Amino acid sequence: MNQVLCIVLIVILFALVYQDFKHRAISWVFLVLFAGGLLAKGFLETSGSKIGSFFLINGAILVVQFTVLIVYFRMKGYRFNDFWKGVMGAGDFLFLLCTCLAFAPFNFMLFLLSGLLFTLLGYGVMKLVKAGQDRPIPFAGFLAGFLILFLFAGNVLGKWNGYDNELVFKLFRP
């Protein structure tokens, strides 16, 4: 069942990648399906109370991060609405909010940091290939693509579980 659910999630993520790269927007329908798939995966792999606490902690991390970003851009002269139109799309935030359901807190922070690096490198390559075009960064699309790699590697290797911080702890222990 878990394998089928991962395939369904990967298909949904491919749809999100396509939408964001093509239209620079993502459909709320796919976000709802994505969140539902992550909830189902979470209930198969851990308890409901853990998923709830992980979601609250990860959501708090996002709120702090976005508060700092909004304050920074406000100091640069952007209005609140300008932030959501010119800097970050609401779909990007909602996608990140959905991914709060996929990880334990340390795994979530690892995903955020490595996903931001992946996005930066991917957008740099995109700018080299399509020089002269100045379109918004498909942030949710890059992160969805990166999450596809996470899900695929987790299933192929069979060693990684997003709800277990042990692998992250092993990376940083001497």
For each residue, the residues with C-beta under 8 A, 3 or more apart:
1: 4 5 44
2: 5 6 41 44 45
3: 6 7 155
4: 1 7 8
5: 1 2 8 9 37 40 41 44
6: 2 3 9 10 41 151 154 155
7: 3 4 10 11
8: 4 5 11 12 37
9: 5 6 12 13 34 37 38 41 151
10: 6 7 13 14 148 151 152
11: 7 8 14 15
12: 8 9 15 16 30 33 34 37
13: 9 10 16 17 34 144 145 147 148 151
14: 10 11 17 18 144 148
15: 11 12 18 19 30
16: 12 13 19 20 26 30 31 34 95 140 141 144
17: 13 14 20 21 141 144 145 148
18: 14 15 21 22 141
19: 15 16 22 23 25 26 27 30 141
20: 16 17 23 24 25 26 91 138 139 140 141 142 144
21: 17 18 24 138 141
22: 18 19
23: 19 20
24: 20 21 89 135 136 138
25: 19 20 89 91
26: 16 19 20 30 31 91 95 140 141
27: 19 30 31
28: 31 32 91 94
29: 32 33
30: 12 15 16 19 26 27 33 34
31: 16 26 27 28 34 35 91 94 95 98
32: 28 29 35 36
33: 12 29 30 36 37
34: 9 12 13 16 30 31 37 38 95 98
35: 31 32 38 39 98 101
36: 32 33 39 40
37: 5 8 9 12 33 34 40 41
38: 9 34 35 41 42 98 99 101 102
39: 35 36 42 43 51 101
40: 5 36 37 43 44
41: 2 5 6 9 37 38 44 45 102
42: 38 39 45 46 48 50 51 101 102 163
43: 39 40 46 48 51
44: 1 2 5 40 41
45: 2 41 42 161 162 163
46: 42 43 50 51 163
47: 50 51
48: 42 43 51 52
49: 52 53
50: 42 46 47 53 54 104 163
51: 39 42 43 46 47 48 54 55 101 163
52: 48 49 55 56
53: 49 50 56 57
54: 50 51 57 58 100 101 103 104 105 108 163
55: 51 52 58 59 100 101
56: 52 53 59 60
57: 53 54 60 61 105 108
58: 54 55 61 62 99 100 103 105 108
59: 55 56 62 63 97 100
60: 56 57 63 64
61: 57 58 64 65 105 108 109 112
62: 58 59 65 66 93 96 97 100
63: 59 60 66 67
64: 60 61 67 68
65: 61 62 68 69 112
66: 62 63 69 70 88 93
67: 63 64 70 71
68: 64 65 71 72
69: 65 66 72 73 83 87 88
70: 66 67 73 74 80 83
71: 67 68 74 75
72: 68 69 75 76
73: 69 70 76 78 82 83 87
74: 70 71 77 78 79 80 83
75: 71 72
76: 72 73
77: 74
78: 73 74 82 83 86 87
79: 74 82 83
80: 70 74 83 84
81: 84 85
82: 73 78 79 85 86 87
83: 69 70 73 74 78 79 80 86 87 88
84: 80 81 87 88 89 90
85: 81 82 89
86: 78 82 83
87: 69 73 78 82 83 84
88: 66 69 83 84 92 93 139
89: 24 25 84 85 92 93 136 139 140
90: 84 93 94
91: 20 25 26 28 31 94 95 140
92: 88 89 95 96 139 140 143
93: 62 66 88 89 90 96 97
94: 28 31 90 91 97 98
95: 16 26 31 34 91 92 98 99 140 143 144
96: 62 92 93 99 100 112 140 143
97: 59 62 93 94 100
98: 31 34 35 38 94 95 101 102
99: 38 58 95 96 102 103 108 111 143 147
100: 54 55 58 59 62 96 97 103 108
101: 35 38 39 42 51 54 55 98
102: 38 41 42 98 99 108 111 147 162
103: 54 58 99 100 107 108 111 162 163
104: 50 54 107 108 162 163 164 165
105: 54 57 58 61 108 109 165
106: 109 110 165 168 169
107: 103 104 110 111 162 163 164 165 167 168
108: 54 57 58 61 99 100 102 103 104 105 111 112
109: 61 105 106 112 113
110: 106 107 113 114 168
111: 99 102 103 107 108 114 115 146 147 150 162
112: 61 65 96 108 109 115 116
113: 109 110 116 117
114: 110 111 117 118 146
115: 111 112 118 119 142 143 146 147
116: 112 113 119 120
117: 113 114 120 121
118: 114 115 121 122 142 143 145 146
119: 115 116 122 123 137 139 142 143 146
120: 116 117 123 124
121: 117 118 124 125
122: 118 119 125 126 142 145
123: 119 120 126 127 137 142
124: 120 121 127 128
125: 121 122 128 129
126: 122 123 129 130
127: 123 124 130 131
128: 124 125 131
129: 125 126
130: 126 127 133
131: 127 128
132:
133: 130
134:
135: 24
136: 24 89
137: 119 123 142
138: 20 21 24 141 142
139: 20 88 89 92 119 142 143
140: 16 20 26 89 91 92 95 96 143 144
141: 16 17 18 19 20 21 26 138 144 145
142: 20 115 118 119 122 123 137 138 139 145 146
143: 92 95 96 99 115 118 119 139 140 146 147
144: 13 14 16 17 20 95 140 141 147 148
145: 13 17 118 122 141 142 148 149
146: 111 114 115 118 119 142 143 149 150
147: 13 99 102 111 115 143 144 150 151
148: 10 13 14 17 144 145 151 152
149: 145 146 152 153
150: 111 146 147 153 154 160 162
151: 6 9 10 13 147 148 154 155
152: 10 148 149 155 156
153: 149 150 156 157 160
154: 6 150 151 157 158 159 160 161 162
155: 3 6 151 152 158
156: 152 153
157: 153 154 160
158: 154 155
159: 154 167
160: 150 153 154 157 167
161: 45 154 164 167
162: 45 102 103 104 107 111 150 154
163: 42 45 46 50 51 54 103 104 107
164: 104 107 161 167
165: 104 105 106 107 168 169
166: 169 170
167: 107 159 160 161 164 170 171
168: 106 107 110 165 171 172
169: 106 165 166 172 173
170: 166 167 173
171: 167 168
172: 168 169
173: 169 170
174:
